[in-house]
Amino acid sequence: MLIACEGDCIVGITNAFLSNYTHPIETLLHKINTELISSIHPNQQPSSPKFLLKPILSAYNKDAYQRLQYAIFPSNFHGKCQQPDPANPNGPRVNPPGCPNPDCPVICGTPGSLVHFFPKLRYVVYNETRSHLQSIATPGTNAYKEIERNYMSEALNGGANHRRRDPIASMGGSMLPRIRRREQAAKDKLRSMMGNLSPELEKICGGTGTGQIR
């Protein structure tokens, strides 16, 4: 019987939860991507739209395992509830009576504790995944900057197949205020949609999208 979740146990649990979130994350990013493309091409979706949110997925995959493992072990579930041995108080610490318990009511690093506090474990994983994605999609990050560049190129130049040109040079200096307003409107739209990642993930995972847990 396992006394504590270590080594392969930690790797297995972390990878299992990462796998569980693969489909929800892909669903989320493709949904937001579709909305972004629709904001550029409101009347007709391209047959092969760009996946503008690839930088978010790449950044998430790069750090997801390390961040999630730390969020579970040791940030929440860690160690064993060892105590002094009554028969040898100055000797090595020992497990309390009944440990390992397959349904342990004490938060520690044993499999029984993970089982008993599984609802908490699920929320730890969800909250880390949600906060990780939202932090990547925050204005100023490298991923956000890349998405913004690609989105603005699509929005202002008519899409990938349109010949790129400087809108200020082509329309004349007198059009500068209108161009700047158009650029700012596109940036505001992108910022708003990126801010929806967290509530949209919550809805995909069965929540209300309002921060309220069902």
C-alpha positions as CSV (number, residue, x, y, z in Angstrom):
1,M,0.0,0.0,0.0
2,L,1.3,3.5,-0.9
3,I,2.0,5.6,2.2
4,A,2.5,8.9,0.4
5,C,1.9,10.1,-3.2
6,E,5.5,10.4,-4.5
7,G,7.4,9.9,-7.7
8,D,5.3,8.0,-10.2
9,C,2.1,8.8,-8.2
10,I,2.7,12.5,-8.5
11,V,3.5,12.3,-12.2
12,G,0.5,10.1,-12.9
13,I,-2.0,12.3,-11.1
14,T,-0.6,15.5,-12.6
15,N,-0.7,14.0,-16.1
16,A,-4.2,12.6,-15.6
17,F,-5.6,16.1,-14.8
18,L,-3.7,17.7,-17.7
19,S,-5.3,15.1,-20.0
20,N,-8.7,15.8,-18.6
21,Y,-8.4,19.5,-19.5
22,T,-7.1,19.0,-23.0
23,H,-10.6,19.0,-24.6
24,P,-12.1,21.8,-22.5
25,I,-9.1,24.1,-23.3
26,E,-9.2,23.3,-27.0
27,T,-12.9,23.9,-27.0
28,L,-12.4,27.2,-25.2
29,L,-9.7,28.5,-27.5
30,H,-11.5,27.5,-30.7
31,K,-14.7,29.2,-29.5
32,I,-12.9,32.4,-28.7
33,N,-11.0,32.2,-32.0
34,T,-14.3,31.8,-33.9
35,E,-15.6,34.9,-32.2
36,L,-12.4,36.9,-33.1
37,I,-12.6,35.8,-36.7
38,S,-16.3,36.7,-36.8
39,S,-15.5,40.2,-35.6
40,I,-13.2,40.6,-38.5
41,H,-15.4,38.9,-41.1
42,P,-18.9,39.4,-39.8
43,N,-20.7,38.5,-43.0
44,Q,-18.8,35.4,-44.1
45,Q,-16.4,33.1,-42.2
46,P,-13.2,32.2,-44.1
47,S,-13.1,28.5,-45.2
48,S,-9.8,28.1,-43.4
49,P,-9.7,30.7,-40.6
50,K,-6.4,31.4,-38.9
51,F,-6.0,30.0,-35.4
52,L,-5.1,33.3,-33.8
53,L,-4.9,31.9,-30.2
54,K,-2.1,29.4,-30.9
55,P,0.4,31.5,-28.8
56,I,-1.8,30.9,-25.8
57,L,-1.9,27.2,-26.3
58,S,1.9,27.1,-26.9
59,A,2.6,29.1,-23.7
60,Y,0.2,27.0,-21.7
61,N,1.6,23.7,-22.8
62,K,5.2,24.9,-22.0
63,D,4.5,25.5,-18.3
64,A,1.3,23.5,-17.6
65,Y,2.9,20.4,-16.1
66,Q,5.3,22.2,-13.7
67,R,2.6,24.7,-12.6
68,L,-0.1,22.1,-12.0
69,Q,2.2,19.7,-10.1
70,Y,3.2,22.5,-7.8
71,A,-0.4,23.6,-7.3
72,I,-1.3,20.1,-6.1
73,F,2.0,19.0,-4.6
74,P,3.2,20.5,-2.3
75,S,1.0,23.6,-2.3
76,N,-2.1,21.8,-1.1
77,F,-1.4,18.1,-0.6
78,H,2.0,17.3,1.0
79,G,3.8,15.2,3.5
80,K,2.6,12.6,6.0
81,C,1.0,13.2,9.4
82,Q,3.9,11.6,11.2
83,Q,4.3,12.1,15.0
84,P,6.8,11.1,17.7
85,D,6.8,7.4,18.5
86,P,5.3,7.0,22.0
87,A,7.7,4.0,22.5
88,N,10.7,6.0,21.3
89,P,10.1,9.8,21.6
90,N,13.6,10.7,20.5
91,G,13.6,8.3,17.6
92,P,12.3,8.6,14.1
93,R,8.7,10.0,13.7
94,V,6.1,7.4,12.8
95,N,2.7,7.3,11.2
96,P,-0.3,7.9,13.4
97,P,-2.6,4.9,14.2
98,G,-4.6,3.8,11.2
99,C,-2.3,5.4,8.6
100,P,-2.2,4.9,5.7
101,N,-6.0,5.4,5.7
102,P,-7.6,4.8,2.3
103,D,-10.1,7.6,3.1
104,C,-8.1,10.0,5.2
105,P,-9.9,13.0,6.6
106,V,-6.7,14.9,7.1
107,I,-5.1,16.9,4.3
108,C,-1.7,15.4,3.6
109,G,0.1,13.8,0.8
110,T,-1.3,10.3,1.0
111,P,-3.5,8.8,-1.7
112,G,-6.3,8.4,0.9
113,S,-6.2,12.1,1.6
114,L,-6.5,12.8,-2.2
115,V,-9.5,10.5,-2.3
116,H,-11.2,12.0,0.7
117,F,-10.7,15.6,-0.5
118,F,-11.3,14.9,-4.2
119,P,-13.7,17.8,-4.6
120,K,-11.0,20.2,-3.2
121,L,-8.4,18.5,-5.5
122,R,-10.7,19.1,-8.5
123,Y,-11.1,22.8,-7.6
124,V,-7.3,23.2,-7.1
125,V,-6.8,21.8,-10.6
126,Y,-9.5,23.9,-12.2
127,N,-8.4,27.1,-10.5
128,E,-4.8,26.6,-11.5
129,T,-5.8,25.9,-15.1
130,R,-8.1,28.9,-15.2
131,S,-5.6,31.3,-13.7
132,H,-2.8,30.0,-15.9
133,L,-4.7,30.6,-19.1
134,Q,-6.0,34.0,-18.0
135,S,-2.5,35.1,-17.0
136,I,-1.2,34.2,-20.5
137,A,-4.0,36.1,-22.1
138,T,-3.3,39.3,-20.1
139,P,-2.3,42.4,-22.1
140,G,1.4,42.8,-22.1
141,T,2.4,39.2,-22.2
142,N,4.4,37.9,-25.2
143,A,1.5,35.7,-26.2
144,Y,-1.0,38.5,-26.0
145,K,1.3,40.8,-28.0
146,E,1.6,38.2,-30.8
147,I,-2.1,37.6,-30.9
148,E,-2.7,41.4,-31.0
149,R,-0.3,41.8,-33.9
150,N,-2.0,39.0,-35.9
151,Y,-5.5,40.2,-35.0
152,M,-4.8,43.8,-36.0
153,S,-3.2,42.7,-39.2
154,E,-6.3,40.7,-40.1
155,A,-8.7,43.5,-38.9
156,L,-7.0,46.4,-40.6
157,N,-5.7,44.8,-43.8
158,G,-8.6,42.7,-44.7
159,G,-7.3,39.3,-43.8
160,A,-4.3,37.1,-44.7
161,N,-5.0,37.1,-48.5
162,H,-5.3,40.9,-48.7
163,R,-2.2,42.9,-49.8
164,R,-0.8,44.6,-46.8
165,R,-0.3,48.3,-46.9
166,D,0.1,51.2,-44.5
167,P,-3.5,52.5,-44.0
168,I,-2.3,56.0,-43.0
169,A,-0.1,56.3,-46.2
170,S,-2.9,55.0,-48.4
171,M,-5.7,57.1,-47.0
172,G,-3.9,60.3,-46.3
173,G,-3.1,62.2,-43.1
174,S,-6.5,63.8,-42.9
175,M,-7.9,60.3,-42.2
176,L,-5.6,59.7,-39.2
177,P,-8.2,60.2,-36.4
178,R,-10.6,57.8,-38.1
179,I,-7.8,55.2,-38.6
180,R,-6.7,55.6,-34.9
181,R,-10.3,55.1,-33.7
182,R,-10.6,52.0,-35.8
183,E,-7.4,50.6,-34.5
184,Q,-8.4,51.4,-30.9
185,A,-11.8,49.8,-31.4
186,A,-10.1,46.6,-32.7
187,K,-7.7,46.5,-29.7
188,D,-10.6,47.1,-27.3
189,K,-12.6,44.2,-28.9
190,L,-9.6,41.9,-28.5
191,R,-9.0,42.9,-24.9
192,S,-12.7,42.2,-24.1
193,M,-12.6,38.8,-25.7
194,M,-9.4,37.8,-24.0
195,G,-10.9,38.8,-20.7
196,N,-13.7,36.2,-21.3
197,L,-11.3,33.2,-21.1
198,S,-11.9,32.6,-17.5
199,P,-15.8,32.7,-17.4
200,E,-16.0,30.8,-20.7
201,L,-13.8,28.0,-19.3
202,E,-16.0,27.9,-16.2
203,K,-19.1,27.4,-18.4
204,I,-17.4,24.7,-20.5
205,C,-16.5,22.9,-17.2
206,G,-20.1,23.0,-16.0
207,G,-20.2,26.3,-14.1
208,T,-22.3,29.4,-14.7
209,G,-19.6,31.7,-15.9
210,T,-20.3,34.0,-13.0
211,G,-17.8,32.6,-10.5
212,Q,-20.6,30.7,-8.7
213,I,-20.0,27.0,-8.2
214,R,-22.9,24.7,-8.9
